[in-house]
Amino acid sequence: MKNANKYLLLSVLALAVLLAGCGRGGPVPVSTAAGVLSEVPSGGIISADQLRSLVDNGDPELVLIGVINPTAALVPFSTAARPIEGSYLVWRGDYSGENNPGSIAPEISGFRNSQQDMEDLLSRAGVTMDSRIVVYAADAMHDAARFVFQLRMLGLENNVYYLDGGINAWIAAGHPTGRGTRLSGVAHQSDFRAPSYTPERFDATMYQVVEALRNPDEWIVIDTRTQAEFEGRRTGSSSGAFGTGRIRGAVHIDWSEALDNNVIRPREELERIFEDVIAGRNVIVFCQSGVRSAHTQMVLTDVLGIENVLNYDGSWIEWSFAASSASGGRWPEILELTEEWSDNGRPI
């Protein structure tokens, strides 16, 4: 009986994942952001059909990296369990974590790994400056965008591609899946060194956010979290923060508004969502830990062509840490710029 119950539970989990992967009904549409081009562009967003052409042509410089939750990949028949054949698989702990000198405190979780850590990871995949690195995710497309955000800091803008719709779109288009390999367990295949390292071109610090809020004519700060998070309610996405609330003066646009069934919306629809809000200003986007907002940054820059869009890597986790620490005399201006605040004093 116990075995029967176990198999029944696994079947229910698998069915739930399949239904979730189907989104709001029907197959994933063809990418309207990347389109289907006769030639693959130099970096940016590409469609499943464009990637299929690269795979079928046996491009020797092609490196596939799936940003896949290994726990989700254990669920039978889930999209996460069906990577593109030959992919290297990574997850958040491989490229982000704690104790990064770029954050205001070592307790800040989810902050990007160092340049050296990223060079080590890419060397395991055999990356060179001739590589075409295609990054994709399963279900939650923001994870691929977060990895792209970090690769671009390394001077790989023209080498990195985001697969629109991820493995969901790949499967929906009828393209084959296979096996992947955890990148962290692979021996070094190259000695990759970043041609440049310019986090300031892509990432905003907490202090830049403060200055942006003080200069609303030149800057707009966009909170890409859910409505519940924006209202200061605790949710499943609140993990790692030191309190709930929002940044005073930030405009709320949920990151997922840019998507239709996991695929980026057409340009004209995105313009209706963002154009009036941005109104020619520089942009800083943030979320809980800079993951969802990395997707919004990519949409604004790659699809809408907006210049000077920064992703606040520390995001709400770092901001809430500073607000929680304000009573000790540090960062009092952060608490003043925080509303709907509930202080936990330690990570949720």
C-alpha positions as CSV (number, residue, x, y, z in Angstrom):
1,M,0.0,0.0,0.0
2,K,2.8,2.4,0.8
3,N,4.4,1.8,-2.6
4,A,1.0,2.3,-4.3
5,N,0.6,5.6,-2.5
6,K,4.1,6.7,-3.5
7,Y,3.5,6.0,-7.2
8,L,0.1,7.8,-7.0
9,L,1.8,10.8,-5.5
10,L,4.5,10.8,-8.2
11,S,1.8,10.6,-10.9
12,V,-0.1,13.5,-9.4
13,L,3.1,15.6,-9.2
14,A,3.9,14.8,-12.8
15,L,0.4,15.8,-13.9
16,A,0.6,19.0,-12.0
17,V,3.9,20.0,-13.6
18,L,2.6,19.1,-17.0
19,L,-0.5,21.3,-16.5
20,A,1.6,24.1,-15.1
21,G,3.9,23.9,-18.1
22,C,1.0,24.4,-20.5
23,G,0.4,27.9,-19.1
24,R,-2.9,29.6,-19.9
25,G,-4.0,27.0,-22.4
26,G,-2.6,25.8,-25.7
27,P,1.0,25.5,-27.1
28,V,3.6,28.1,-26.6
29,P,3.4,30.6,-29.5
30,V,6.3,31.4,-31.8
31,S,8.6,34.0,-30.4
32,T,7.3,37.5,-31.4
33,A,10.2,39.3,-29.8
34,A,13.1,37.5,-31.5
35,G,11.2,36.4,-34.6
36,V,12.5,33.8,-36.9
37,L,15.4,35.3,-38.7
38,S,17.4,33.9,-41.6
39,E,20.6,34.6,-39.7
40,V,21.3,34.4,-36.0
41,P,22.0,37.9,-34.6
42,S,25.2,38.7,-32.6
43,G,23.9,38.2,-29.1
44,G,20.4,38.9,-27.7
45,I,17.1,37.0,-27.9
46,I,16.6,34.1,-30.2
47,S,13.7,31.7,-30.9
48,A,13.5,28.0,-30.6
49,D,13.6,27.6,-34.4
50,Q,16.8,29.7,-34.6
51,L,18.5,27.6,-32.0
52,R,17.3,24.4,-33.8
53,S,19.2,25.7,-36.9
54,L,22.4,26.1,-34.9
55,V,22.0,22.6,-33.5
56,D,21.2,21.0,-36.8
57,N,24.1,22.7,-38.5
58,G,26.5,21.3,-35.9
59,D,27.9,24.7,-34.9
60,P,31.2,23.8,-33.2
61,E,31.1,27.0,-31.1
62,L,27.7,26.4,-29.6
63,V,27.5,26.1,-25.8
64,L,24.1,25.3,-24.4
65,I,23.5,26.2,-20.7
66,G,20.2,25.3,-19.1
67,V,19.4,27.1,-15.8
68,I,17.4,24.3,-14.4
69,N,16.2,23.7,-10.8
70,P,17.6,20.2,-10.1
71,T,14.7,19.4,-7.7
72,A,12.1,20.2,-10.4
73,A,14.1,18.0,-12.8
74,L,13.4,15.0,-10.6
75,V,9.7,15.2,-11.4
76,P,8.9,12.7,-14.2
77,F,7.8,14.3,-17.5
78,S,8.4,17.8,-16.3
79,T,9.9,20.4,-18.6
80,A,12.9,20.6,-16.2
81,A,13.5,16.9,-16.7
82,R,13.8,17.3,-20.5
83,P,16.8,19.5,-21.3
84,I,18.2,20.1,-24.7
85,E,20.7,17.3,-25.6
86,G,24.3,18.2,-24.7
87,S,23.4,21.0,-22.4
88,Y,25.3,22.0,-19.3
89,L,23.0,22.5,-16.4
90,V,23.4,25.2,-13.7
91,W,21.3,26.4,-10.8
92,R,21.4,29.5,-8.5
93,G,24.0,28.2,-6.1
94,D,26.4,27.8,-9.0
95,Y,26.5,31.5,-9.9
96,S,25.1,33.4,-6.9
97,G,25.1,33.2,-3.1
98,E,26.5,35.0,0.0
99,N,29.8,36.6,1.1
100,N,30.2,38.7,-2.1
101,P,32.3,41.8,-1.6
102,G,29.9,43.7,-3.9
103,S,27.1,43.6,-1.4
104,I,26.8,45.8,1.6
105,A,27.1,42.9,4.0
106,P,28.1,39.2,3.8
107,E,24.6,38.1,5.0
108,I,23.0,39.2,1.7
109,S,22.0,36.1,-0.1
110,G,21.4,35.8,-3.9
111,F,24.1,38.2,-4.8
112,R,26.2,37.5,-8.0
113,N,29.3,35.4,-7.7
114,S,32.7,37.1,-8.3
115,Q,34.4,37.5,-11.7
116,Q,36.8,34.7,-10.9
117,D,34.0,32.3,-9.9
118,M,32.2,33.0,-13.1
119,E,35.4,32.5,-15.2
120,D,35.9,29.2,-13.4
121,L,32.3,28.1,-14.2
122,L,32.5,29.0,-17.9
123,S,35.9,27.3,-18.2
124,R,34.2,24.1,-17.2
125,A,31.9,24.5,-20.2
126,G,34.9,25.2,-22.5
127,V,33.8,28.7,-23.3
128,T,36.1,30.9,-25.4
129,M,35.6,34.3,-27.1
130,D,34.4,32.4,-30.2
131,S,31.6,30.6,-28.3
132,R,27.9,31.1,-28.9
133,I,26.4,30.7,-25.5
134,V,22.7,30.0,-25.5
135,V,21.0,30.2,-22.1
136,Y,17.6,28.8,-21.4
137,A,15.3,28.0,-18.5
138,A,12.3,25.8,-17.7
139,D,9.0,27.4,-16.7
140,A,10.4,30.4,-14.8
141,M,12.1,32.3,-17.6
142,H,13.7,34.9,-15.3
143,D,16.4,32.4,-14.2
144,A,17.9,32.3,-17.7
145,A,17.8,36.1,-17.9
146,R,19.6,36.4,-14.5
147,F,22.4,34.2,-15.9
148,V,22.6,36.3,-19.1
149,F,22.8,39.4,-16.8
150,Q,26.0,38.0,-15.2
151,L,27.6,36.8,-18.5
152,R,27.2,40.3,-20.0
153,M,29.2,41.8,-17.1
154,L,32.1,39.6,-18.3
155,G,32.2,41.3,-21.7
156,L,30.3,38.5,-23.5
157,E,27.4,40.7,-24.8
158,N,27.9,39.5,-28.4
159,N,28.4,35.9,-27.4
160,V,25.3,35.3,-25.3
161,Y,21.8,34.4,-26.4
162,Y,18.6,34.1,-24.4
163,L,16.2,31.4,-25.7
164,D,12.8,33.0,-25.7
165,G,10.3,30.7,-24.1
166,G,13.0,28.4,-22.9
167,I,12.7,24.6,-22.9
168,N,8.9,25.1,-22.9
169,A,9.0,26.7,-26.4
170,W,11.6,24.2,-27.6
171,I,9.3,21.3,-26.6
172,A,6.2,23.0,-27.9
173,A,7.9,23.4,-31.3
174,G,8.5,19.7,-31.5
175,H,12.3,19.9,-31.1
176,P,14.0,16.9,-29.5
177,T,15.2,16.8,-25.9
178,G,17.8,14.6,-24.2
179,R,20.3,14.6,-21.4
180,G,22.2,17.4,-19.7
181,T,25.3,17.5,-17.5
182,R,25.7,19.4,-14.2
183,L,28.4,22.0,-15.1
184,S,29.8,22.2,-11.5
185,G,30.9,18.6,-11.8
186,V,32.7,19.0,-15.1
187,A,36.5,19.3,-15.4
188,H,37.9,22.5,-16.9
189,Q,37.9,22.4,-20.7
190,S,39.3,25.9,-21.3
191,D,41.0,28.7,-19.4
192,F,38.4,31.4,-20.0
193,R,39.2,34.9,-18.9
194,A,36.7,37.8,-19.2
195,P,37.7,40.3,-21.9
196,S,36.3,43.0,-19.6
197,Y,34.5,43.2,-16.4
198,T,32.0,46.1,-16.1
199,P,29.3,45.5,-13.5
200,E,28.6,49.2,-13.4
201,R,27.2,49.0,-16.9
202,F,24.5,46.5,-15.9
203,D,24.2,46.6,-12.1
204,A,23.0,49.4,-9.7
205,T,24.1,49.7,-6.1
206,M,21.8,50.6,-3.2
207,Y,23.3,54.1,-3.2
208,Q,22.5,54.6,-6.8
209,V,18.9,53.6,-6.1
210,V,18.7,56.3,-3.4
211,E,20.1,58.9,-5.8
212,A,17.6,57.8,-8.5
213,L,14.7,58.2,-6.1
214,R,16.0,61.8,-5.3
215,N,16.1,62.6,-9.0
216,P,12.7,61.5,-10.5
217,D,13.1,63.7,-13.5
218,E,16.1,61.7,-14.7
219,W,15.4,58.3,-13.2
220,I,12.6,55.8,-12.6
221,V,12.8,52.8,-10.2
222,I,10.6,49.9,-11.1
223,D,9.6,47.2,-8.6
224,T,9.1,44.0,-10.6
225,R,7.9,41.8,-7.7
226,T,4.3,40.5,-7.4
227,Q,1.5,42.8,-6.2
228,A,1.4,41.0,-2.8
229,E,5.1,41.7,-2.3
230,F,4.7,45.3,-3.3
231,E,1.9,45.7,-0.8
232,G,4.2,44.4,2.0
233,R,2.6,41.0,2.4
234,R,4.7,37.9,3.0
235,T,4.8,35.5,0.2
236,G,6.7,32.4,-1.0
237,S,9.0,34.7,-2.8
238,S,10.0,36.6,0.4
239,S,12.7,34.1,1.4
240,G,15.9,35.6,2.4
241,A,14.6,39.1,3.1
242,F,14.9,40.9,6.5
243,G,11.4,42.3,6.3
244,T,8.5,43.0,4.0
245,G,7.5,46.3,2.4
246,R,8.4,48.4,-0.6
247,I,10.7,51.2,-1.7
248,R,9.0,54.6,-1.5
249,G,8.7,56.2,-4.9
250,A,9.2,53.0,-6.9
251,V,6.6,52.1,-9.6
252,H,5.2,48.6,-9.6
253,I,5.2,46.5,-12.9
254,D,5.2,42.8,-12.3
255,W,8.0,41.2,-14.4
256,S,5.6,38.6,-15.8
257,E,3.5,41.3,-17.5
258,A,6.2,41.2,-20.3
259,L,5.3,37.5,-21.0
260,D,2.5,35.7,-22.7
261,N,2.7,32.0,-21.9
262,N,6.4,32.2,-21.2
263,V,7.2,34.0,-24.4
264,I,8.1,37.7,-24.5
265,R,5.2,39.9,-25.8
266,P,5.4,41.7,-29.1
267,R,7.2,45.1,-29.0
268,E,4.0,47.1,-29.4
269,E,2.4,45.5,-26.4
270,L,5.6,46.1,-24.3
271,E,5.5,49.7,-25.4
272,R,2.0,50.1,-24.0
273,I,3.2,48.6,-20.6
274,F,6.4,50.6,-20.2
275,E,6.6,53.6,-22.5
276,D,4.6,56.1,-20.4
277,V,6.2,54.9,-17.1
278,I,9.7,55.3,-18.3
279,A,9.1,58.5,-20.3
280,G,12.6,59.0,-21.5
281,R,14.3,58.5,-18.1
282,N,17.1,56.2,-17.0
283,V,15.8,53.0,-15.3
284,I,16.7,50.9,-12.3
285,V,14.8,47.6,-11.9
286,F,14.7,45.4,-8.8
287,C,12.8,42.5,-7.3
288,Q,13.6,40.1,-4.4
289,S,17.2,39.2,-5.4
290,G,17.7,40.6,-8.9
291,V,16.4,37.5,-10.7
292,R,13.0,38.6,-12.0
293,S,14.2,42.1,-12.6
294,A,17.1,40.8,-14.7
295,H,14.4,39.6,-17.1
296,T,12.8,43.1,-17.2
297,Q,16.2,44.6,-17.8
298,M,16.7,42.4,-20.8
299,V,13.2,43.1,-22.2
300,L,13.8,46.9,-21.9
301,T,17.2,46.8,-23.5
302,D,17.0,44.0,-26.1
303,V,13.4,44.5,-27.3
304,L,12.6,48.1,-26.6
305,G,16.1,49.4,-27.1
306,I,16.0,51.6,-24.0
307,E,19.5,52.7,-22.9
308,N,20.9,52.9,-19.4
309,V,18.8,50.2,-17.7
310,L,20.4,48.9,-14.5
311,N,19.4,45.9,-12.5
312,Y,19.7,46.3,-8.8
313,D,21.5,43.1,-7.9
314,G,21.0,43.4,-4.1
315,S,17.3,44.2,-4.6
316,W,14.9,43.8,-1.8
317,I,17.0,41.4,0.3
318,E,19.8,44.0,0.5
319,W,17.4,46.9,0.9
320,S,15.5,45.2,3.7
321,F,18.8,44.3,5.5
322,A,19.7,48.0,5.4
323,A,16.3,49.0,6.6
324,S,16.4,46.5,9.4
325,S,19.9,47.7,10.4
326,A,18.8,51.4,10.5
327,S,18.0,51.3,14.2
328,G,21.7,50.7,14.9
329,G,22.7,53.9,13.2
330,R,23.5,52.5,9.8
331,W,21.7,53.5,6.6
332,P,18.9,55.6,8.2
333,E,18.0,57.0,4.8
334,I,17.0,53.5,3.7
335,L,14.4,53.2,6.4
336,E,13.1,56.7,5.5
337,L,12.6,55.5,1.9
338,T,10.8,52.3,3.0
339,E,7.0,52.0,3.4
340,E,4.6,49.2,4.4
341,W,7.5,48.0,6.5
342,S,7.5,45.0,8.7
343,D,10.9,44.3,10.3
344,N,11.8,40.7,10.9
345,G,15.4,41.4,12.1
346,R,16.6,38.3,10.4
347,P,16.0,36.5,7.0
348,I,12.4,35.3,6.6
